[in-house]
Amino acid sequence: MKGTAYEITQHVAQTAKEFARQHIKPYVMEWDEAQTFPADLFREMGKLGMMGVLVPEIYGGSGLTYFDYKTIIEEIAKVCGSIGLSVAAHNSLCTGHILQFGNEAQKHKYLPALASGEHIGAWGLTEPGTGSDAGNMKCTAVKDGDEWVLNGTKCWITHGISGNVAVVLARTGEPRTPRNCTAFIIEKGTPGFSGGKKENKLGMRASETAEIIFENCRIPEENQLGEVGDGFHQAMKVLDGGRISIASLSLGIAKGACQAAIQYAKERHQFDQPIANFQGISFKLADMATEIEAADLLTLQACELKEKGLPMTKQAAMAKYYASEVAVKVANEAVQVFGGYGYTKDFPVEKFYRDAKLCTIGEGTSEIQKLVIAREVLK
């Protein structure tokens, strides 16, 4: 793709917007009601380069920037948060982990199929008893000759059943000891590796969330990502970038909800005039627009630092924390603007309302973001 960075990003935005309008919008509520994960849709997105946004062209990716990545997730999430979430998880977590920490053989083996959308990626860190407390994970990997044997369960895994390739963090040392975790690449169909219970969720219902289970699952040593004991360090680096994607997802949901509220406020008449004329409504819209703008700027700042290869842990956490909380607040206010209609499934804001809440939980809760930010500012 040729042109200035700005022109490329504008082209990317228009492509994502048009794709969402044609291929996602007509089916949003159908997928949501049935909890359908539309796997074929992601193969179509792969053809447009949306499944390997940050992957260099040498590995079959688009070779685009974090600004382009932010734009793609936003435009999709304006229409459907579920699809935006799946795009984010695929790109940032599974694909992003292999891109950042895989060796050349691993990159050439796995990235082309992930970038094309032929394969869908999953990433496993969280367990039933260890969410933020990842140093105490129960899923283990034990070396046996030139193989690793994995046992345990991971939960809340995006694409846990449908994913073709998973990057999984397993404990290779004693609990609560330094460097006790290692990352592995595991392919669907490997004996002892299976998908478990699919979660029945409040929102993000078209993005598959499920358990993954390991029962004496043997994988070759060549599927180890990086050095033994490097897993937790790798995961934190991956999550830094992932926080930008969840901030972008939050922005898309917030912007979609705000746009719907503005349009409705102009069209809905009470007392012989549009409700947008009433200060009670117009001030809500002003607050929504201002907070979205602030969240957008925080996210752009994190993107810029990431692009330049500069430290951005604090900025990514701030963007994720603020944007996700703004998404919840804006979606809530959008429902209020719609009144009774906002509480029905005939209008889009009730779904924005349900989807937004996940953004304050996934990839580190708002409370964890505050911990990260506090540590950074107290250094």
N, C-alpha and C positions, 0 to 999 in steps of 0.2 A: 504494500500500500504506500503510495507516494503522496507528498504534500507536507506542509508544515505540521508540527505537533498538534496545533489547534485544529487545523483542517481535518487531520486524521481522527481526532477525538469527536469532532462534529459528525463525521461520516459514520463512525462507530455508533454514536448515539442514535442517529437516524435509522441505521440498520437494525439495532436492537429494538427501537421503538416500533418500527414497522413489523418486525417479526412477532413481537408481543401482541400487537393489534390483530394480526392475521391468524397466528397459530396458538395463542394462549387465551386471549380474552373471551372467545366464544365458549370455552370449555371450563372456565375458572370454577364455577359453582358445581358443575357436574363432577369434576375431579375432587373438589373439596368435600362434597356430600358423601361420595363413595370411597374417599381416601385412596383414590387412584394415583399411583406413581407412573406418569406417562414416559416410560423409558425411551420410546421411539422419538419423542420430542427432542431429547438430548442429543440423539444422533443427528437430527436436523440442525441443531444448534452447533454441533461439531463441524458441520460443513461450512458454517459461517465463521468459524474460528473462535467461538465463544466457550469452548471447553478446554482450550489450551491458550488462554489469553496471554499469559506471562511466559509461556514456554518458547524458547528461541526456535527460529525456523529450522535449524539443523536437526532438531528433534521432532519436527512436524507440527510445531505450534505457530501461533500468530506473531510472537515476538513484540507484543504491544506493551504499553506502559501501565503503571498502577492507576494513572488518571483514566486511561481507557477502560481498565478493569472496573474501577469505581462506577464509571458511566454505564457500562453494560448491566451491572447488578442493579443499579438504580432504576434504569428504564424498564427492566423486567419486573422489579418489585413494585413499581407504580401500578402494575396490572395484577401481579400475583406474587405475594411474598413467598409462597411455597416453592415456586420455580426459582425465584431469586436465591432462596436459601440453598437449594440443591446445587445451583451453579457455583455459589460461593464455597460450599463444602468440597465439591469436586476439585475446583481450581486451587483454593488456598491450602487445603489440608492434605489430601492424598497426593495429588499431582505436585503441589508445592513442596511437600516433604521430599519426594523423590528428586525433584529439580534441585533443591538446596543441598541435599546430603547424599544423594545417590552417586555411585561411581559411574564412569562413562558407559560401562557395559549395562548397568541397570537403567540408566537414562535412555540408551538406545533401544533397550528391550521393552520398556514399559511406557515411556512418554508418548511415542507416536499414536498408539491405540487410545490412550487417555485423551490426548489433545484432539483427536478426530471425533471423539464421542462414541467410537466403536466399543470402548470399555468405559464403564462408570466406576469412579473411585469412592472408597470408604476410608475412614480413619478412626482408629480405636484407641482411646486413652481412658475414658471414664468407665468405671465398674459399678456394680450395684452398691458396694460399700465404700467406694472411694471416688468422690467427685473431684473437688479441689485438692483433696488429700492424696495426690497421685504418688507420693513417696511410699505409701503403704499398700500399693496394689497387690492383689492376690493372684492375678494371672501371671504365670511363670513360664520361663523358657530355660530349659536345661540342655546343655551340650551333650551330645552322644555321638562320638566320632566326628564325622564331617557333616552332621545334621544337628538341628535344634528341635527339641520336642516341647510344644506349647500345650498348656492346660489352663483352663479358666474361662471366664465370661466377661465380655464387655457389653455395656448398655448405652442407650441413647445414641446409637450409631446411625448417622445419616447414610442411607443406602446399604444398611446391614444385610439385607436379603438380596437385593438386586445388584449390588456392586460386584464387579468382575475382579477388581484388584483392591486389596486393603493394606494400608500401612498400620501396623499394630505395635503398641508399646507394651512390653512385657518385662516383668521383674527378673533380672539375672543375678541379683545379689540378695543380701539379707534385707528384711524390711527396715525402713528408716535409716539406711546407711547411705553414704554418698555414692553417687555413680552406680545405682543399683538397678538401672533400667536401660533396656536396649530396644531399638526399633527394627522391625522386620517387614518385608514385603511378602504377602500371602495371596495366592491366586485362588479364585473360586474353583471349586472342584477338587481342591487338595483334600485327601482323606483326613477326617478328623476336624474339618473346618466347616461349620454350618451356620446358617441364619436361624435365629430363635424367634421369640415373641415380637410381633409388630405392635408398637404403641398406638393406642387410640387417643388422639391428642385434641386439645382445645382448638388450636390453630395450626397453621403450617401443615394442613392435613394431606396435601398432595406431595409433600416431601417425605419420603419413607424414613421412618425411624424405628430401629429394631435392635435386638440383641445379636451379638455374634458369639459363637461358642467354639471352644477348642477342647478336643478330647484326644490326647496323645497325637496331636497334629504334628507331623514331621515335615520340616522344610529344610532345604539345603543351606549350607553355610553361606553360599553366594547370595542368599536373600537377606542377609544381615545388612542393615543400613548403617554405615559408619562403623565406629569402634564400639566394642562392648563397653557398656556403661555410659555411653553418650546420649542415650535416648531422651532423658529428661531435658537436657540442654537443647537438643534438637527440637523437642516439642515446644519449648518456650519461644524459640526463634520462629517456629512455624506459626504459633498463636499470635505473635506480634503482627505478622502480615494478615492473619485471619481476622484480627480485630478491625483492620481497615475494611475488610469485606463485610463484616457485620454492621459496621458504621454505615457503609454504603447501602446495605439492605435496609437498615433503619430509615435512612434518608428517603429511599424509594417509597417505602410504606407511608412515611410521613407526608411526602409530597403528593402521593396518590390520594391520601385522605384529605389533604388540604385543598387540592384542586377540585375534588368532588364537593367539598363543603362550600367553596367559593361559587361554583357553578349553581349549586342548589340554592344558595342564599340569593343569587340574582334572579332565579326563576320562581321561587316560592313567594307567593303574595299573601300578606295578611294586612288587614286594615287598609286595603286598596293600594298597597305599595310593596315592593320587594323587601323581604326581611333583612337584606343587606343594608337597607337604609337605617335600621335600628342600631343604636349604639351598642346595645348588649350583644348583638351578633358581630358588628363590624370590629369591635375591640377584640373579640375572640379570634377573628381572622388575622388581625394585626399581630397579636401575640404568637399565633401559630407560624405566620410567615417569618417573623423575627427570629424565633427559636430555631426554625429550620435553617435559616441563613447562617446562624452562628454554628450550628452543627456541621453544616456544609463546609464552612471555612476551617474548622478543626480537622475535618476529614481530609481536605485538600492539603493542609499543612503536613499531616502524617504521610500522605502520598508523596509529597515533594521530598521529604526526608528519606523515605524508603527508596525512591528513584535515585537519589544521590548516594545511597549507601551509607547514610549517616545514622547515628543512634536515634531511635524513634519509639522506644518502649513507652515512655511517658505520653507522648503525643498520640500514639495508637490507642492506649488505654483511655485517655481523655476523650478521644473521638468516639470510641465504642461506647463508653459510659454515657456521655452526654447525648449522643445521637439516639441511642436506644431508649433512654428515658424520654426524650423529646417525641419519639415515635409513639410511645404509649400515651403521652399527654395529648398530642395532636389528634390521634385516632379517637381518643375519648371525647375531645371537644367537637370533632367532626360528627360523631354520633349525636351529640347534644344539639348541634346546628340543625341536623335532620329531624330532631324530635322523635316522634313515634315511628316515623318511617325509617329512621336510622337503626332501629332495633329489629328491623325485618331483613330477611335475606333477599328482598327485591332490590335493595340498594347496596352499593359496594362497601359502605363504611363499617358495617358490622364485621365484615371479614378482615378489614384492615385492623379493627379493634382487637380481634382474636389473634391475628398473626403477630401484631406488634409485641405482645408480651414476651414471646420467645427471645426477642432480641436482648432483653435485659437478663436473660438466663444463660443462653448458649454461648460457648467459647469463653467462659468466665463470666460469672454473675456481676452485677453492678457493684456488689460489695467487694468482690475480688479485684475489680478495676480500681476501686478506691485504695485497696491495699497496695497495688502496684504503683499507683500515682503517688501515694504517701511515701513509699520507699524511695521513689525517684526524687521527690522534692526535699526529702530529709537527708539525702546523701551529702 
